[in-house]
Each structure stands twice: as C-alpha cells, then as structure tokens.
C-alpha cells in the first residue's frame, strides 16, 4: 500500500490560523494592559518581588498597561518576530511572578495561553529572519516538520493551561474559583471535582487531541472564564485570557484536517 502524503496547509489555513493566534496575543495584552491603566491592587505583590514599593508601583502600573496595550495592537497591525519573542518572554515573566510572590505554581501553568500562543507563532516563522520586519498576514504552506512543531506547541500550551487551572481547583482549592461557582448558584464544594475533570481533559489533549475535544476545551475555557463576570470582576479578566481559547481552537482547526488522515494511518498500522 502506498504511503500517505505529507500534509501541507490548506489555503484558508494559511490566513486563518495566524490571524486567530494574533488575536489571541492581542486579547491577552490588551486585557492585561487595561488592568494597568485602571490600576489593580493585586499587582502590588508582583512589583514587590522586584523590590518596587507600593507608592511607585501605583505610578508604574499605567505605564506597564500602556506598553501592553500597544503590544496587543501591534500584534494585529504590525506583527514582527521581535514582537512575538518579547510577548512570550514577558508573559513568562509576569506568570512567574505569581509563585515568586507566594502564590501556587499552578498560577504560572494556568497562564500558559499567554506565553504559549506567541511561542506558537514563533514556531512557524522562526527567528532566523529580520526581527523587526513586518510579517505577512498569510503563512506560506507549512511543511510537515513546521506543522508538527506548531501542533505540539499548541498541544502542550493547551494541556498546561488546563493542568494549571485543575491544580488550583483540586490541590490549592483556590477561594476565587469557589466564588465563581457560587455566583451561578453552585456550591464551592465542586471546585476539586472540576479540577479533576480538567486534569482528565489535559490528559486527553496530550494523548488523543481530536477536533471535537479541542473545540470542547475552547468552549469550556471560555465559559469558565466568563464566570468572572457574575462574580463581579471586570470583563478584562475574560479578554486577558484570550490565549486560553485561541490555543485549543487553532489546534482544533489544524486537527480537523489532519484527524481523518491520522485515523486512517492508525487503522493501516493496526
């Protein structure tokens, strides 16, 4: 029997996938930046990690917020390799500040969408070209190696953000999560059960990332983050987590095309 052909990007993918990922980066940085503009007391411990006192931190927040918003807008109108590299590294740093400030390490993993999505873009465009040259809106056709690299970056990103949220619920039993569930009439006691379910989802993403599963994960993440709203938090909390929705959605669109081929290969191998 002849070997299966190497997959390449469909024409619509070449435009759709980079735009979805760029929107994910933009949402993350615009949402995060908005909290800097309006100032957020919850940021004070993170500035303290760097030795910045509270009075100076309040003054710096709008500056950091403005920088983030400009980064988010740039991801849409003038994307570059340097932009995505900085976005990924900055998001890793801000996520790492949480355990450095005494919060559980699960908080860093839960924000994998913030840094995983810009790194996914870099997995395609690489760092070998001009750092500050505007990238095209459409990708060239992806070869098999690049396609696999992108898929694994998104797969790991999606699994990590699920694992982080799951750990906060199952092991840390974060009070804020219980408050979210109570805001829609559920008991805070379901927090560990939800965490266990999310660990299961993460395992399935790593072991069997079918398109329907990934779309379900994207919807699940959107719905659970929307719980910030009835709990009284600003809508920017939902916007800030755009990477958590776009990572599984992008992978689902890739897998929608690849899944029949992979299933056929599995049957052929069996």
N, C-alpha and C positions, 0 to 999 in steps of 0.2 A: 504494500500500500504506500502511496506517495506521502512524503512528509507534508505537514501542514504549513501554509505560507506564514512568513513572519508578518506580524501585524504592523500596520502603519496608521497614522492618524487619518480619520475621515476629514474631508474639507471643513465641515461645520465644526468639528472639534478644534481645529486649528485657531478658530476665532473664539469659540465659546469657552473653552477651558481656561485660557489665560485671563479672559475677562472676569470669569467667576472668581478666580484666585485673586485678581487685583481688587475686586470689590471686597473680598474678604480682608485683605490688608487695609484697604481704605476704611472699612467699618470699624475694625479694631482700633486704628489710630485716631480716627475722628471721635469715636466713643470715649476712648481713654483721654484724649485731649480735652473733651468737653468737661470732664471732671476737674482737670487742671484749671480751666477757665473759671468755673464756678467755685473752685477750691473744695477740697474734700478732706475732712479731719482724719479719715482713715489712712491718708498718705503720710501723716506725720511720723509714724514709727519707721517708715522706709527711708525718709530723709535722715532720721536719727541714726540709722545704720551707717550712713556716710559721714556722721559727725555734724550734721547740719541742724542747728537749733530751730525750735518751732517758729520763732518770730521771722527768721529768714526763710524757712520753708514755706510759710504763707505767701511770701513775696515771690518765691521762685515758682510756685505752682502754676500761675497763669503763663509764665514763660515756657515751662515744660509743656503745658497744654497747647499753646500756640504752635510750638515746634511739632508736636504730634499731629495736630490738625493739618498743618502744611505737608507733613509726610503722607498723611492719608490722601489728601487731594492730589499730591504728586503721583501717587500710585495709579491714579485714574488718568491724569492728563500728561504726565511726563515720566513714565516708568524707566528706570535705569538699573543696571546691575548694582551700582553703589547704593541705590535706594533700598533694594531688597536685602542686601547684605546688612546694611545698618538697621533696617526694620527687624530682621531676625535676631541680630545681636542685642539690640535694645530691648526687644521683647523678652529674650532670655534673661537679661539683667534685671528687668523690672519684676519678672516672675520669680527670680531667685531671691529678691529682696524679702519676700514673704517668709520663708523659713529663717533667713538671717535675722528677721525681726521677731522671731519666736513662734511663727505660725507653722502648722504641719507642712511637711514637704509635699504632701498631696496637692497643696495650692499651686506649686510650681508645675506639676504634671497637668493639673486641670486647665492650665492656660496654654497647653501645647498648641492649640489652634492659633494663638497669637504669633508664635515663632515658627511653627511648622509650615504655615502657608507661605510666608516669604521664602523659606528654605525650599519649598516645593517648586516655586518659580525659578529659583537658582539651580535646582536640579535639572531643569530643562535648558536654561540659557547659559549656565556655567559662568565662570569668572575669567575666562581666557580672552574675552573681547574687551572693548573700551568700557571702563567702569561708568562713565558719565554720559555716554551716548544714549539717546532715546531708543528704547526697544520698540520693535514693530508691534502693532496691535494683534497680528496673527503670527502664530508659530509656523515654521516650516514643518513638513511632515516628520513625525517623530520616528526615529529608527527603534528597533526592538530594545536596545540597551537603554536608551533615554526614556522610553516609555515605561520600562520596568523600574527604572530609578525613580521616576515620578510617582508611579503607583505605590512603591514601597514607602516613599516619604509620606504620602498621604495616608497610607495604611497605618504606619507607626504613629503618625500625628493623631489620627482618629482614635486609635487604641489608647494612647497616653491620656488624651483629654477625658476619655471615659473612665480610665483607671483612676485618674486624679479625683474626679467627682465622686466615683464609687468609694474611694478611700476616705474621703471627707464624710461620707454618709455612714459607711459600715464601721470604720475604726475610730474616726475622730468624733462622729456624731455631731457635726457642726450645728450649732444652735440656729444659725441663719437658714439652713435647709429645712429644719423642722418648722420654722416660722413661715417659710414658703408654703409648705403643705397645709399648715393651719389656715393660711389666708384663703384657701379654696375649700375649707370645710373638712379637710382630712386630719388625721392625728399625726402629731410629730413622731409618734412611735413607729411610723412606717419608714423612717429615714434609713435604718440599717437594711431593711428589705429592698428598698430602692437601690442602695449601694451594691447589694449582692447581685441584683438584676443587671446593673451596669457593668460589673465585673464579667458577667456572662456575655454581655454584648461585646465587650472588648476582646474576649477570647474568640468569639465568632468572627470578629473583624480580622483577627490575625490568622485564624485557621480556615475560614470559609467566607471571604468577603463578596457575597452575592449582591447583585444590584439592589434587590428588594430590601435586603438587610441594611445596606448603606443608606438608602433613602429613608428607611425607618429610623436609623440613627440620627440623620439630619433633622427629621421632624421631631424626634424625641428631644434632641438638644434644644431646638427652638422652643418647644413647649415648656420644657423645664426652666429655661432661662426667662421665658415670659412670666414665670411666677414671681419675678422681681416686682412686677407692676402691681398686682393685688397686695403684695407685701409692703407697698408704699415706697419702693425705690424708684429713682428716675429711669426714664426709658433708655438713657445712655448705657445702662447696665446691659440691656439686650443688644444694643448696637456694638458695644465694645467686644462682644463675643462672636462677632461675625465669622471669625475663622473656624469656630466650632461647628458652624453649619456648612460653610463652603468646603471644608476639607472632605467630609464624607460625601457631600453632593458631587464634587468633582470626581472623586473616585468612583462613585456610582455611575456617572456618565461614561467614564472610561470602561468600567466593567460591563456596562450594558452591551457594549460592542464585543468585548473580549470573552464574556462569560460563555456564550454558546461554543466558541472555539475551544475554551479550556475544558468545558464539559465533554466535548467530543474527544479531546485528547485523553481525558481520564478514562472514557469508555474504551478508546483504542488501546490504551496501556493495559487496562484490565483484560 
